[in-house]
């Protein structure tokens, strides 16, 4: 129930944010970045994904958010919110956070456990004193498709096994590191809780497979 309330609160904040003019006409619509990657418009994708100041926030924390299409056949898209290290350490490790559940939004841990923001009683955005984002680059992704804001255009797009979930998450990471290419050489850690541990081990194993060398996330 708490996660549902947080999602509603975040939705209200995100959709009413004072974003750039380039995004104002698209407010309320998913920002899907995959077409920009395919057209070689990496810098535009980065610019569009930059999150504006949250209403009544105590401080603006630089961050990026949007969707990547992970399965075109079913129009499956994964939502993320990325926080570069607040200490501006260019070599800080990248942490991918995977929620449990199954299908609980990663925004729960962002707002309740270790993200830089907390939601106050008046629905304003406060700052957490101790946050992972202070010293690490943290990716919060709604995994698998169907969790949180991640969605699909077809019932067939919902995953039915661990391999499908891993395929989608791997495709997400490939596109993520194309847009935010400067982090592709940093140390990379996958962390999760509860059922998220299954996704942690499966995506880690995918990176260790021999064919990963041909699929490694990088700037193209």
ROFI-415119 format. One line per field, with one value per residue (C-alpha): residue number from 0; x, y, z; residue in one letter. Coordinates in pm, whole numbers, plus 32768, in hexadecimal, padded with zeros to 4 digits. Example, Ala and Ser with C-alpha at 12.3 -4.5 7.8 and 13.67 -1.06 7.14 Angstrom:
% ROFI-415119
seq = 0; 1
px = 84CE; 8557
py = 7E3E; 7F96
pz = 830C; 82CA
type = A; S
END
This chain:
% ROFI-415119
seq = 0; 1; 2; 3; 4; 5; 6; 7; 8; 9; 10; 11; 12; 13; 14; 15; 16; 17; 18; 19; 20; 21; 22; 23; 24; 25; 26; 27; 28; 29; 30; 31; 32; 33; 34; 35; 36; 37; 38; 39; 40; 41; 42; 43; 44; 45; 46; 47; 48; 49; 50; 51; 52; 53; 54; 55; 56; 57; 58; 59; 60; 61; 62; 63; 64; 65; 66; 67; 68; 69; 70; 71; 72; 73; 74; 75; 76; 77; 78; 79; 80; 81; 82; 83; 84; 85; 86; 87; 88; 89; 90; 91; 92; 93; 94; 95; 96; 97; 98; 99; 100; 101; 102; 103; 104; 105; 106; 107; 108; 109; 110; 111; 112; 113; 114; 115; 116; 117; 118; 119; 120; 121; 122; 123; 124; 125; 126; 127; 128; 129; 130; 131; 132; 133; 134; 135; 136; 137; 138; 139; 140; 141; 142; 143; 144; 145; 146; 147; 148; 149; 150; 151; 152; 153; 154; 155; 156; 157; 158; 159; 160; 161; 162; 163; 164; 165; 166; 167; 168; 169; 170; 171; 172; 173; 174; 175; 176; 177; 178; 179; 180; 181; 182; 183; 184; 185; 186; 187; 188; 189; 190; 191; 192; 193; 194; 195; 196; 197; 198; 199; 200; 201; 202; 203; 204; 205; 206; 207; 208; 209; 210; 211; 212; 213; 214; 215; 216; 217; 218; 219
px = 8000; 811F; 81BC; 8070; 8055; 81BA; 8174; 8049; 8112; 8234; 8150; 80BC; 8215; 82AF; 8196; 817F; 82F5; 8379; 843A; 84E7; 841E; 848C; 83CD; 82A6; 81CD; 8210; 81BD; 80E5; 8164; 8274; 83CA; 8444; 85B3; 85EB; 8591; 8696; 879F; 873E; 8757; 88A9; 8819; 88C8; 88FE; 8793; 8727; 87FF; 8777; 860C; 863A; 86BE; 85C7; 8565; 8545; 8437; 8325; 837A; 84BA; 85B8; 86C9; 86E1; 87A7; 881F; 8778; 86F7; 85BD; 8501; 84AF; 856E; 84B6; 8531; 8448; 83C0; 82DD; 820D; 825D; 82FB; 83A1; 8467; 8464; 8597; 860E; 8786; 8848; 89B5; 8A94; 8A50; 8BC1; 8C10; 8D08; 8D2E; 8DB4; 8CA6; 8C14; 8AC2; 89BA; 8889; 8776; 8678; 8541; 8498; 8328; 82FD; 82B0; 82E0; 8356; 84BF; 8437; 83DA; 8549; 859F; 84AF; 84AC; 8603; 8734; 86DE; 8731; 85C4; 84BA; 8349; 82D7; 8179; 811E; 8188; 82B9; 840F; 84FF; 8669; 86EE; 881A; 88C4; 8892; 894A; 893F; 8A32; 8B5C; 8AD2; 8A20; 88D3; 87DB; 867C; 85C0; 845F; 84A0; 8410; 832D; 81E0; 827B; 8247; 824F; 82E7; 81D9; 818A; 8094; 803A; 7FE6; 80F2; 81F2; 81DA; 82F6; 82A4; 83FC; 854F; 85F4; 84FA; 8528; 86A1; 8688; 85BF; 86A5; 87D8; 8742; 86F3; 885D; 88E6; 8817; 885A; 89D1; 89AC; 8901; 89D5; 8B10; 8C06; 8BA2; 8BDA; 8D40; 8CF2; 8CDB; 8B7D; 8AB8; 895E; 88A8; 874B; 8671; 857F; 8510; 85EF; 870E; 86A1; 86BD; 880D; 88A7; 880C; 8881; 89DA; 89F2; 898F; 8AB7; 8B9D; 8B2D; 8C2D; 8B45; 8B37; 8C76; 8BAB; 8A8A; 8B41; 8A92; 8B5C; 8B3B; 8B09
py = 8000; 80EC; 80B6; 8106; 824E; 82A5; 8263; 8349; 8455; 8436; 843D; 8585; 8618; 859B; 8607; 8762; 87A8; 88E9; 883E; 88D9; 8979; 885F; 876A; 883E; 87D6; 8669; 867D; 8559; 847C; 8373; 83F1; 82CA; 82F8; 81CC; 8287; 8390; 8281; 81E5; 8338; 8384; 84A0; 8440; 859F; 85FA; 84C2; 8529; 868A; 861C; 8521; 8623; 864A; 87AB; 882E; 877B; 885D; 88E3; 8816; 8887; 8864; 8800; 86BE; 867B; 8543; 84A4; 83DE; 8342; 81FB; 8108; 801D; 7EC0; 7DFC; 7EA4; 7D82; 7DB4; 7F26; 7ED7; 8002; 8019; 814D; 81C6; 82E6; 831A; 83E5; 8435; 843D; 857C; 85A2; 85C0; 84A0; 8441; 82EA; 8294; 8137; 810D; 8057; 7FB9; 7F90; 7E79; 7E6D; 7D35; 7CED; 7C68; 7D9D; 7EAB; 7FF6; 8056; 81A9; 810C; 80E2; 8230; 82ED; 820B; 8168; 8201; 82F6; 8469; 84D3; 848E; 84E6; 85C3; 85CD; 86FC; 8639; 8713; 867D; 867D; 860C; 84D2; 850F; 83C6; 8352; 8265; 8371; 8448; 8372; 828A; 82A4; 81F8; 8172; 812B; 805F; 7FD5; 7E66; 7D8C; 7E20; 7E62; 7ED5; 8041; 811F; 8016; 7FAC; 7EDC; 7F06; 7D96; 7C8C; 7BBB; 7CBE; 7C5A; 7B71; 7A0B; 7990; 7A00; 79F9; 7AEC; 7BDB; 7BC8; 7C06; 7D43; 7DBF; 7D7D; 7E3F; 7F5A; 7F69; 7F69; 809B; 8143; 8138; 81B9; 82F3; 831E; 829D; 8342; 8246; 8110; 80E3; 8115; 7FF1; 7F60; 7EB9; 7E1C; 7E2A; 7DC8; 7D4A; 7C2C; 7B95; 7C96; 7BB0; 7AC5; 7BDD; 7C45; 7AEF; 7AB7; 7C03; 7BD5; 7A7E; 7B14; 7C01; 7ADB; 7A10; 79FD; 7AA5; 7BD9; 7C53; 7C82; 7D28; 7E01; 7F4F; 8069; 81A5; 815A
pz = 8000; 8051; 7EFC; 7E54; 7F10; 7EB4; 7D46; 7D49; 7DFC; 7D0D; 7BDF; 7C53; 7C8C; 7B4A; 7A65; 7AFB; 7B05; 7A6E; 7958; 782F; 7714; 7630; 7709; 7774; 764F; 769F; 7812; 7876; 775B; 7782; 7718; 7649; 75F8; 7514; 73D1; 7424; 744A; 72FE; 7253; 72ED; 73C0; 7500; 7583; 7546; 7602; 7729; 7725; 7713; 782C; 7923; 7A40; 7AA2; 7C01; 7CC5; 7D53; 7EAE; 7EB3; 7FB3; 7EAE; 7D43; 7D1C; 7BB6; 7B2F; 79F1; 79A7; 7887; 77DA; 76FD; 7612; 7661; 757C; 7443; 73E8; 7522; 755A; 76A9; 7751; 7895; 7973; 7A2F; 7B08; 7B0C; 7C0D; 7BBE; 7CF2; 7DB1; 7E0B; 7C94; 7CA0; 7B31; 7B8E; 7C8B; 7C5B; 7BB5; 7C83; 7BE1; 7CE6; 7CAF; 7D89; 7E0B; 7E1F; 7D20; 7C51; 7D5C; 7CCC; 7D13; 7D79; 7EC5; 7F21; 7E84; 7F66; 8098; 80B5; 800E; 7EF9; 7F16; 7F34; 8037; 801C; 813B; 81CE; 80FC; 7FC1; 7F8F; 7F46; 806A; 806C; 8113; 81F0; 819C; 8035; 7F4F; 7E44; 7F09; 7EA2; 7D95; 7C47; 7C8B; 7B8B; 7C08; 7B04; 7B13; 7ACD; 7A39; 792F; 79D9; 7B21; 7B80; 7A4C; 7966; 7873; 7741; 7625; 7621; 7721; 7678; 76E5; 7852; 78AE; 7907; 796D; 79ED; 7896; 77FF; 7922; 78F8; 7781; 77BE; 78D1; 77FB; 76DA; 77CB; 783D; 76DC; 7688; 77D5; 77A1; 763F; 76BE; 77F8; 7755; 7843; 794F; 7879; 78F7; 7A67; 7B58; 7B46; 7C5C; 7C57; 7DA5; 7E10; 7F28; 7F5F; 7E12; 7D69; 7DC6; 7CAF; 7BB1; 7C43; 7C0C; 7AB6; 7A22; 7AC2; 7A21; 78D1; 78E7; 792F; 7801; 76E4; 75EA; 76CA; 7621; 74E4; 759D; 7699; 76DE; 7644; 7579; 7408
type = X; X; X; X; X; X; X; X; X; X; X; X; X; X; X; X; X; X; X; X; X; X; X; X; X; X; X; X; X; X; X; X; X; X; X; X; X; X; X; X; X; X; X; X; X; X; X; X; X; X; X; X; X; X; X; X; X; X; X; X; X; X; X; X; X; X; X; X; X; X; X; X; X; X; X; X; X; X; X; X; X; X; X; X; X; X; X; X; X; X; X; X; X; X; X; X; X; X; X; X; X; X; X; X; X; X; X; X; X; X; X; X; X; X; X; X; X; X; X; X; X; X; X; X; X; X; X; X; X; X; X; X; X; X; X; X; X; X; X; X; X; X; X; X; X; X; X; X; X; X; X; X; X; X; X; X; X; X; X; X; X; X; X; X; X; X; X; X; X; X; X; X; X; X; X; X; X; X; X; X; X; X; X; X; X; X; X; X; X; X; X; X; X; X; X; X; X; X; X; X; X; X; X; X; X; X; X; X; X; X; X; X; X; X; X; X; X; X; X; X
END
